[in-house]
Structures are given as structure tokens and as C-alpha cells.
Amino acid sequence: MAKKKYDVTCVSDLTPMIDCTFLLLIFFMCVTEMAKVEFEQLTLPKALKAIEDKEVPKDRQVINVTYSIVNNSEVVSNIIVRKVTYNEPDKLVAFLKTRAEKAGRDEKGVSRLSVKIRADGRVAYQQVQRVMVACMKAGISRISFGAEPKKG
């Protein structure tokens, strides 16, 4: 008796793979957009020894101090954290205390939260000082400043 030969064809449905690819693409686009929400559009001051962040600390809060001119004369500075304005010092201190509590403390009792202050180069120093005082009142001692590297 002769054996029968069967014609076998393999067909794979690519629809689920294409769906997964599009979902990953949308996910990465959203994550990239969320990462940008911390940074306001600023003209950072230039510094000779400014270095780029190689490694972003896990518990870091970025605080932006913006500069704008209203009615061609009045200079307005705002303290902004993730698109929320904190111009009242008490509210900024309360926010920072909450963030510091969530970050916890290390073995020496120092808050693990670090703060990066990004201030526009045209902002008066008093505005940056307000943020530094709020950090001090919230018990945060790890503070860094945003600056652009100065060429030359």
C-alpha cells in the first residue's frame, strides 16, 4: 500500500504582531512626552563648569523658575513644578515636605529627595533663593542647579 502525501502550508496571522508594535510605539511616545513635562522652556544661565546629568537620581524633583515680561514693563517670575505654579512659599514647602516624606531618609537621616533648580538666566537671585529656603524648611539638602555649558 502506498503512503499518501499531504500538502502542508503554514500561514501565520501577523495582525497581533502589528497591534503589539503599534501599542509599543504609542507607549514610548507617551512616556517621552511625560518625561518632558518637568522641564519648562527656559534660557538657562551659562557656566564654565556646567556638566550634563549623566545619571538622573531616582528621587529627584525639578523646580523651574520662569521669567516673563507683562505689559512691556512688569517682570514676572513663577515657580513651577510639573505645570503647577507655587508662588506662595508655604504651598511650595508643603509640597516639598510631602515629596521628601515619600522619598524617605537614608541611614544618616538625610532626605533621599534631591532637587534640581532650573532658573531662567534673567531671573533675580531672590526668586532662586525662595526655592532654596523652601528646600531648607522641607529638610532637603541635596540641591543642584541647571546651567548650560559655556563654550570657550
Residue frames as a rotation matrix with the C-alpha (Angstrom) as fourth column:
MET 1
0.586 0.810 0.000 0.00
0.810 -0.586 0.000 0.00
0.000 0.000 -1.000 0.00
ALA 2
-0.293 -0.687 0.665 1.36
0.666 -0.646 -0.373 3.43
0.686 0.334 0.647 -0.93
LYS 3
-0.339 0.106 -0.935 1.59
0.815 -0.463 -0.348 6.23
-0.470 -0.880 0.070 1.62
LYS 4
0.569 0.587 0.576 -0.44
0.768 -0.629 -0.118 9.34
0.293 0.510 -0.809 0.97
LYS 5
-0.653 -0.754 -0.076 1.45
0.747 -0.624 -0.228 12.64
0.125 -0.206 0.971 0.87
TYR 6
0.488 0.801 -0.346 -0.23
0.848 -0.529 -0.028 15.61
-0.206 -0.280 -0.938 2.44
ASP 7
-0.168 -0.472 0.866 0.43
0.594 -0.749 -0.293 19.13
0.787 0.465 0.406 1.23
VAL 8
0.316 0.200 -0.928 1.11
0.929 -0.265 0.259 21.21
-0.194 -0.943 -0.269 4.36
THR 9
-0.102 -0.319 0.942 1.16
0.433 -0.867 -0.247 25.00
0.895 0.383 0.227 4.23
CYS 10
-0.235 -0.073 -0.969 1.93
0.959 -0.178 -0.219 27.23
-0.156 -0.981 0.112 7.15
VAL 11
-0.022 0.303 0.953 0.11
0.392 -0.874 0.287 30.54
0.920 0.379 -0.100 7.40
SER 12
-0.454 -0.129 -0.882 0.71
0.886 -0.168 -0.431 32.93
-0.093 -0.977 0.191 10.26
ASP 13
0.578 0.719 0.386 -1.52
0.695 -0.682 0.228 35.84
0.427 0.137 -0.894 11.10
LEU 14
-0.494 -0.865 0.093 0.58
0.732 -0.471 -0.493 39.00
0.470 -0.175 0.865 11.52
THR 15
0.225 0.681 0.697 -2.26
0.142 -0.730 0.668 41.14
0.964 -0.051 -0.261 12.87
PRO 16
0.907 0.122 -0.404 -1.46
0.408 -0.008 0.913 40.57
0.108 -0.992 -0.057 16.59
MET 17
-0.006 -0.984 -0.175 2.21
0.969 -0.049 0.244 41.35
-0.249 -0.168 0.954 16.00
ILE 18
-0.450 -0.085 0.889 1.34
0.528 -0.828 0.188 44.59
0.720 0.554 0.417 14.20
ASP 19
0.633 0.740 0.226 -1.07
0.181 -0.426 0.887 45.51
0.752 -0.521 -0.404 17.02
CYS 20
0.672 -0.454 -0.585 1.68
0.703 0.143 0.697 44.97
-0.232 -0.880 0.415 19.61
THR 21
-0.380 -0.850 0.364 4.10
0.920 -0.388 0.054 47.08
0.095 0.356 0.930 17.57
PHE 22
-0.139 0.404 0.904 1.66
0.249 -0.869 0.427 49.98
0.959 0.284 0.020 17.42
LEU 23
0.865 0.462 -0.195 0.91
0.273 -0.107 0.956 49.70
0.421 -0.881 -0.219 21.14
LEU 24
0.257 -0.861 -0.438 4.63
0.913 0.068 0.402 49.84
-0.316 -0.504 0.804 21.94
LEU 25
-0.497 -0.411 0.764 5.05
0.712 -0.697 0.089 52.84
0.496 0.588 0.639 19.67
ILE 26
0.331 0.712 0.620 2.21
0.085 -0.676 0.732 54.69
0.940 -0.189 -0.284 21.40
PHE 27
0.824 -0.067 -0.563 3.58
0.564 0.196 0.802 53.74
0.057 -0.978 0.199 24.83
PHE 28
-0.140 -0.977 -0.159 7.04
0.967 -0.170 0.190 55.13
-0.213 -0.128 0.969 24.08
MET 29
-0.371 0.084 0.925 5.58
0.445 -0.858 0.256 58.32
0.815 0.507 0.281 22.60
CYS 30
0.689 0.699 0.193 3.55
0.115 -0.368 0.923 58.88
0.716 -0.613 -0.334 25.79
VAL 31
0.624 -0.523 -0.580 6.49
0.757 0.222 0.614 58.15
-0.193 -0.823 0.535 28.09
THR 32
-0.431 -0.806 0.405 8.69
0.879 -0.476 -0.013 60.58
0.203 0.350 0.914 26.16
GLU 33
-0.066 0.497 0.865 6.05
0.173 -0.848 0.501 63.29
0.983 0.182 -0.030 26.44
MET 34
0.882 0.415 -0.225 5.64
0.258 -0.026 0.966 62.69
0.395 -0.910 -0.130 30.19
ALA 35
0.188 -0.897 -0.401 9.39
0.969 0.103 0.225 62.98
-0.160 -0.431 0.888 30.72
LYS 36
-0.533 -0.391 0.750 9.34
0.619 -0.785 0.030 66.43
0.577 0.480 0.661 29.10
VAL 37
0.463 0.855 0.234 6.59
0.453 -0.455 0.767 67.74
0.762 -0.249 -0.597 31.40
GLU 38
0.493 -0.331 -0.805 9.12
0.826 -0.113 0.553 68.51
-0.274 -0.937 0.217 34.17
PHE 39
-0.511 -0.846 -0.152 11.10
0.711 -0.516 0.477 70.95
-0.482 0.136 0.865 32.05
GLU 40
0.658 0.647 -0.385 9.77
0.358 -0.718 -0.596 74.39
-0.663 0.254 -0.704 31.22
GLN 41
0.441 -0.485 0.755 11.16
0.785 -0.200 -0.587 76.33
0.436 0.851 0.293 28.26
LEU 42
0.839 -0.238 -0.489 13.89
0.214 -0.683 0.699 78.47
-0.501 -0.691 -0.522 29.85
THR 43
0.595 -0.787 0.162 17.05
-0.115 -0.283 -0.952 80.33
0.796 0.548 -0.259 28.91
LEU 44
0.829 -0.292 -0.477 19.42
0.559 0.428 0.710 78.70
-0.003 -0.855 0.518 31.37
PRO 45
0.748 -0.648 -0.145 22.46
-0.581 -0.744 0.329 80.63
-0.321 -0.162 -0.933 32.61
LYS 46
0.698 -0.598 -0.395 25.82
-0.031 0.525 -0.850 79.64
0.716 0.606 0.348 31.16
ALA 47
0.756 -0.497 0.426 28.61
-0.515 -0.049 0.856 78.27
-0.405 -0.866 -0.293 33.36
LEU 48
0.046 -0.852 -0.521 32.16
-0.961 0.105 -0.257 77.21
0.274 0.513 -0.814 32.54
LYS 49
-0.867 -0.474 0.155 32.00
-0.498 0.799 -0.337 74.09
0.036 -0.369 -0.929 34.70
ALA 50
0.130 0.971 0.199 28.43
-0.892 0.202 -0.404 73.04
-0.433 -0.125 0.893 33.92
ILE 51
-0.925 -0.380 -0.026 28.12
-0.359 0.848 0.389 69.32
-0.126 0.369 -0.921 33.30
GLU 52
-0.173 0.884 -0.434 25.27
-0.747 0.169 0.643 67.34
0.642 0.436 0.631 31.82
ASP 53
0.182 0.329 0.927 23.37
-0.871 0.491 -0.003 64.93
-0.456 -0.807 0.376 34.07
LYS 54
-0.675 -0.449 -0.586 24.85
-0.660 0.722 0.207 61.53
0.330 0.526 -0.784 33.37
GLU 55
-0.657 0.460 -0.597 22.60
0.535 0.843 0.060 59.69
0.531 -0.280 -0.800 35.78
VAL 56
-0.218 0.679 0.701 19.30
-0.504 -0.694 0.515 61.10
0.836 -0.241 0.493 36.99
PRO 57
-0.945 -0.110 0.307 18.70
-0.326 0.374 -0.868 60.31
-0.019 -0.921 -0.389 40.69
LYS 58
-0.671 0.719 -0.183 15.68
0.628 0.682 0.375 58.11
0.394 0.137 -0.909 41.34
ASP 59
0.313 0.764 -0.565 14.09
0.937 -0.346 0.052 60.58
-0.156 -0.545 -0.824 43.74
ARG 60
-0.812 -0.567 -0.139 14.60
0.523 -0.813 0.257 63.94
-0.258 0.136 0.956 42.05
GLN 61
0.396 0.910 -0.121 12.22
0.783 -0.404 -0.472 66.86
-0.479 0.093 -0.873 41.84
VAL 62
-0.604 -0.538 0.588 12.77
0.773 -0.574 0.270 69.51
0.192 0.618 0.763 39.18
ILE 63
0.311 0.638 -0.704 11.70
0.687 -0.663 -0.298 73.05
-0.657 -0.391 -0.644 40.08
ASN 64
-0.243 -0.320 0.916 11.56
0.909 -0.404 0.100 75.67
0.338 0.857 0.389 37.32
VAL 65
0.002 0.206 -0.979 11.79
0.494 -0.851 -0.178 79.41
-0.869 -0.483 -0.103 37.95
THR 66
0.058 0.127 0.990 10.46
0.998 -0.046 -0.052 81.21
0.039 0.991 -0.129 34.88
TYR 67
-0.602 -0.282 -0.747 10.86
0.279 -0.951 0.134 84.75
-0.748 -0.128 0.651 33.63
SER 68
-0.167 0.538 0.826 8.31
0.972 -0.050 0.229 86.74
0.165 0.841 -0.515 31.66
ILE 69
-0.960 -0.105 -0.260 7.56
0.135 -0.986 -0.100 90.37
-0.246 -0.131 0.960 30.89
VAL 70
-0.118 0.986 0.121 3.96
0.976 0.137 -0.170 91.54
-0.184 0.098 -0.978 31.16
ASN 71
0.823 0.564 -0.069 2.66
0.529 -0.805 -0.267 94.75
-0.206 0.183 -0.961 29.56
ASN 72
0.533 -0.688 0.492 6.14
0.416 -0.293 -0.861 95.60
0.737 0.664 0.130 28.20
SER 73
0.087 -0.548 0.832 7.40
-0.568 -0.714 -0.410 96.61
0.819 -0.437 -0.373 31.63
GLU 74
0.400 0.149 0.904 6.48
-0.909 0.192 0.371 94.37
-0.119 -0.970 0.212 34.56
VAL 75
-0.454 -0.632 -0.628 8.77
-0.613 0.733 -0.295 91.38
0.646 0.251 -0.721 35.14
VAL 76
0.535 0.683 0.498 7.01
-0.844 0.417 0.336 88.29
0.022 -0.600 0.800 36.49
SER 77
-0.637 -0.702 -0.320 8.77
-0.638 0.712 -0.292 85.21
0.433 0.018 -0.901 37.90
ASN 78
0.544 0.826 0.149 6.91
-0.804 0.462 0.375 81.99
0.241 -0.323 0.915 38.61
ILE 79
-0.627 -0.625 0.465 7.98
-0.725 0.686 -0.056 78.86
-0.284 -0.373 -0.883 40.48
ILE 80
0.381 0.775 -0.504 6.62
-0.915 0.394 -0.085 75.90
0.133 0.494 0.859 38.52
VAL 81
-0.685 -0.475 0.553 6.70
-0.540 0.840 0.052 72.19
-0.489 -0.263 -0.832 39.34
ARG 82
-0.830 0.328 0.451 5.17
0.494 0.807 0.323 69.84
-0.258 0.491 -0.832 36.75
LYS 83
-0.582 0.546 0.603 2.99
0.405 -0.448 0.797 72.60
0.705 0.708 0.040 35.25
VAL 84
0.549 0.719 -0.426 1.70
0.750 -0.199 0.631 73.70
0.369 -0.666 -0.649 38.70
THR 85
-0.062 -0.537 0.841 2.63
0.050 -0.843 -0.535 77.21
0.997 0.009 0.079 39.90
TYR 86
0.422 0.072 -0.904 3.79
0.881 0.201 0.428 77.62
0.212 -0.977 0.021 43.52
ASN 87
-0.078 -0.450 0.889 4.24
0.226 -0.877 -0.424 81.35
0.971 0.168 0.170 44.10
GLU 88
0.642 0.277 0.715 3.25
-0.624 -0.354 0.697 81.14
0.447 -0.893 -0.055 47.77
PRO 89
-0.356 -0.934 0.006 6.21
-0.759 0.286 -0.584 79.89
0.544 -0.213 -0.812 49.84
ASP 90
-0.312 0.274 0.910 4.03
-0.789 0.459 -0.409 77.89
-0.529 -0.845 0.073 52.27
LYS 91
0.765 0.644 -0.015 2.48
-0.520 0.604 -0.603 75.85
-0.380 0.469 0.797 49.46
LEU 92
0.425 -0.704 -0.569 5.89
-0.559 0.291 -0.776 75.07
0.712 0.648 -0.270 47.98
VAL 93
-0.551 -0.622 0.556 7.22
-0.813 0.251 -0.525 74.00
0.187 -0.742 -0.644 51.40
ALA 94
0.108 0.683 0.722 4.18
-0.700 0.568 -0.433 71.76
-0.706 -0.459 0.540 51.97
PHE 95
0.872 0.193 -0.450 4.61
-0.481 0.511 -0.712 70.17
0.093 0.838 0.538 48.54
LEU 96
0.052 -0.954 -0.295 8.33
-0.616 0.202 -0.761 69.58
0.786 0.222 -0.577 49.10
LYS 97
-0.442 -0.151 0.884 7.73
-0.868 0.322 -0.379 68.10
-0.228 -0.934 -0.274 52.57
THR 98
0.581 0.739 0.340 5.24
-0.571 0.668 -0.476 65.64
-0.579 0.083 0.811 51.08
ARG 99
0.767 -0.356 -0.535 7.69
-0.396 0.393 -0.830 64.65
0.505 0.848 0.161 48.33
ALA 100
-0.272 -0.929 0.249 10.54
-0.782 0.062 -0.621 64.31
0.562 -0.364 -0.743 50.87
GLU 101
-0.102 0.320 0.942 8.41
-0.821 0.508 -0.261 62.03
-0.562 -0.800 0.211 53.07
LYS 102
0.886 0.462 -0.045 7.61
-0.390 0.688 -0.612 59.80
-0.252 0.559 0.790 50.09
ALA 103
0.459 -0.794 -0.398 11.31
-0.474 0.161 -0.866 59.58
0.752 0.586 -0.302 49.15
GLY 104
0.880 -0.090 -0.467 12.30
0.409 0.645 0.646 58.59
0.243 -0.759 0.604 52.69
ARG 105
0.683 -0.690 0.241 15.58
-0.729 -0.624 0.281 59.11
-0.043 -0.368 -0.929 54.52
ASP 106
0.267 -0.687 -0.675 18.96
-0.225 0.637 -0.737 57.43
0.937 0.349 0.016 54.32
GLU 107
0.308 -0.180 -0.934 20.85
0.745 0.657 0.119 55.83
0.592 -0.732 0.336 57.23
LYS 108
-0.759 -0.629 -0.169 22.13
0.612 -0.599 -0.517 59.27
0.224 -0.495 0.839 58.35
GLY 109
-0.133 0.818 -0.560 18.61
0.743 -0.291 -0.602 60.70
-0.656 -0.496 -0.569 58.48
VAL 110
-0.676 -0.151 -0.721 19.07
-0.284 -0.850 0.443 62.87
-0.680 0.504 0.532 55.38
SER 111
0.419 0.907 -0.049 16.20
-0.330 0.102 -0.938 63.08
-0.846 0.409 0.342 52.90
ARG 112
-0.269 -0.476 0.837 16.75
0.564 0.627 0.538 60.98
-0.781 0.617 0.100 49.77
LEU 113
0.704 0.603 0.374 14.91
0.665 -0.375 -0.646 63.57
-0.249 0.704 -0.665 47.69
SER 114
-0.539 -0.815 -0.214 17.16
0.622 -0.556 0.551 65.72
-0.568 0.164 0.807 45.55
VAL 115
0.620 0.733 -0.279 16.00
0.408 -0.606 -0.683 68.95
-0.670 0.310 -0.675 43.94
LYS 116
-0.493 -0.687 0.533 17.20
0.850 -0.249 0.465 70.41
-0.187 0.682 0.707 40.67
ILE 117
0.287 0.525 -0.801 16.52
0.307 -0.843 -0.442 74.13
-0.907 -0.119 -0.404 40.38
ARG 118
-0.391 -0.303 0.869 16.26
0.920 -0.095 0.380 75.29
-0.033 0.948 0.316 36.78
ALA 119
0.292 0.445 -0.847 16.05
0.448 -0.846 -0.289 79.08
-0.845 -0.295 -0.447 36.77
ASP 120
0.751 -0.002 0.661 15.95
0.613 -0.371 -0.698 81.34
0.247 0.929 -0.277 33.75
GLY 121
-0.223 -0.972 -0.070 19.19
0.954 -0.203 -0.222 83.32
0.201 -0.116 0.973 33.49
ARG 122
-0.487 0.086 0.869 17.26
0.129 -0.977 0.169 86.61
0.864 0.195 0.465 33.66
VAL 123
0.581 0.751 -0.314 15.50
0.385 0.086 0.919 85.80
0.717 -0.655 -0.240 36.94
ALA 124
0.237 -0.446 0.863 16.53
-0.729 -0.669 -0.145 87.79
0.642 -0.595 -0.484 40.02
TYR 125
-0.644 -0.610 -0.462 18.53
-0.159 0.698 -0.698 85.77
0.748 -0.376 -0.547 42.55
GLN 126
-0.672 0.429 0.603 15.86
-0.716 -0.171 -0.676 86.39
-0.187 -0.887 0.422 45.21
GLN 127
0.386 0.859 -0.337 13.49
-0.913 0.409 -0.003 84.09
0.135 0.308 0.942 43.29
VAL 128
0.126 -0.452 -0.883 16.04
-0.155 0.870 -0.467 81.25
0.980 0.196 0.039 43.34
GLN 129
-0.840 -0.456 0.294 16.71
-0.309 -0.043 -0.950 81.98
0.446 -0.889 -0.105 47.00
ARG 130
-0.090 0.898 0.430 12.99
-0.994 -0.052 -0.099 81.50
-0.067 -0.436 0.897 47.76
VAL 131
0.642 0.286 -0.712 13.21
-0.455 0.889 -0.053 77.97
0.618 0.358 0.700 46.35
MET 132
-0.312 -0.855 -0.415 16.39
0.007 0.435 -0.901 77.24
0.950 -0.284 -0.130 48.32
VAL 133
-0.734 0.117 0.669 14.75
-0.667 -0.309 -0.678 78.43
0.128 -0.944 0.305 51.56
ALA 134
0.379 0.925 -0.003 11.70
-0.921 0.378 0.097 76.25
0.091 -0.034 0.995 50.84
CYS 135
0.364 -0.347 -0.865 14.01
-0.127 0.901 -0.415 73.25
0.923 0.261 0.284 50.37
MET 136
-0.724 -0.675 0.142 15.73
-0.183 -0.010 -0.983 74.04
0.664 -0.738 -0.117 53.66
LYS 137
-0.398 0.656 0.641 12.38
-0.914 -0.224 -0.338 74.27
-0.078 -0.720 0.689 55.50
ALA 138
0.657 0.662 -0.360 11.32
-0.712 0.702 -0.007 70.94
0.249 0.261 0.933 53.96
GLY 139
0.493 -0.538 0.684 14.54
-0.429 0.534 0.729 69.29
-0.757 -0.653 0.033 55.17
ILE 140
0.890 -0.194 0.413 16.05
0.449 0.534 -0.716 68.79
-0.081 0.823 0.563 51.71
SER 141
0.461 -0.798 -0.389 19.80
-0.200 -0.520 0.830 69.26
-0.865 -0.305 -0.399 51.45
ARG 142
-0.398 -0.571 0.718 20.56
0.583 0.447 0.678 67.72
-0.708 0.689 0.155 48.04
ILE 143
0.682 0.585 -0.439 20.19
0.103 -0.671 -0.734 70.66
-0.724 0.456 -0.518 45.66
SER 144
-0.440 -0.776 0.452 21.64
0.700 0.019 0.714 71.12
-0.562 0.631 0.535 42.18
PHE 145
0.123 0.406 -0.906 21.25
-0.219 -0.879 -0.424 73.90
-0.968 0.250 -0.019 39.63
GLY 146
0.496 0.113 0.861 20.57
0.754 0.437 -0.491 73.74
-0.432 0.892 0.131 35.93
ALA 147
0.293 -0.456 -0.840 23.03
-0.403 -0.856 0.324 75.53
-0.867 0.244 -0.435 33.65
GLU 148
0.995 -0.044 0.091 24.26
0.101 0.358 -0.928 75.34
0.008 0.933 0.361 30.08
PRO 149
0.256 -0.967 -0.017 27.93
0.802 0.202 0.562 74.70
-0.539 -0.158 0.827 29.40
LYS 150
0.766 -0.103 -0.634 29.74
-0.277 -0.943 -0.182 77.88
-0.580 0.315 -0.751 28.41
LYS 151
0.749 -0.505 0.430 31.90
0.661 0.514 -0.547 77.45
0.055 0.694 0.718 25.35
GLY 152
0.485 -0.644 0.592 35.43
0.107 -0.628 -0.771 78.83
0.868 0.437 -0.236 25.45
